[in-house]
Amino acid sequence: MTRSHITSHVLDSTLGRPASGVPVSLERFADGEWMPLASAVTDDDGRVTALGPAALPAGTYRVTFDTASYFGSTGQPTFYPSVSVAFVLANESEHYHVPLLLSPFAYSTYRGS
């Protein structure tokens, strides 16, 4: 299987383990609106390696994590029902990894490798 141009990894910092079963969507900003490209669900290791095509053009993209579904499945309340991370894919030859560190009342993200 070919790895997609954009991948992610979600970690539940409250439980100290990967967040499996998180629905994730990918969109591209074009012509003044967000266009859906792909969707996936994190695996048992909290990873999404097949989120869209293996190559994407430069542009602005957004990854959205359905955290309400995840926290509902774990019985945890949450303040953030979803987390959206917009970013610029500037170099078409580089891989873009967008991790999410998650808890019911906080989150952080960074550009991973």
HELIX and SHEET records of a PDB file:
HELIX    1   1 THR A   67  THR A   74  1                                   8    
SHEET    1   A 3 ARG A  17  PRO A  18  0                                        
SHEET    2   A 3 ILE A   6  ASP A  12 -1                                        
SHEET    3   A 3 ARG A  47  VAL A  48 -1                                        
SHEET    1   B 3 ARG A  17  PRO A  18  0                                        
SHEET    2   B 3 ILE A   6  ASP A  12 -1                                        
SHEET    3   B 3 TYR A  96  HIS A  97  1                                        
SHEET    1   C 4 ARG A  17  PRO A  18  0                                        
SHEET    2   C 4 ILE A   6  ASP A  12 -1                                        
SHEET    3   C 4 LEU A 100  SER A 103  1                                        
SHEET    4   C 4 ALA A 106  THR A 109 -1                                        
SHEET    1   D 4 GLU A  33  VAL A  41  0                                        
SHEET    2   D 4 PRO A  23  ALA A  30 -1                                        
SHEET    3   D 4 GLY A  59  PHE A  65 -1                                        
SHEET    4   D 4 VAL A  83  LEU A  89 -1                                        
END                                                                             
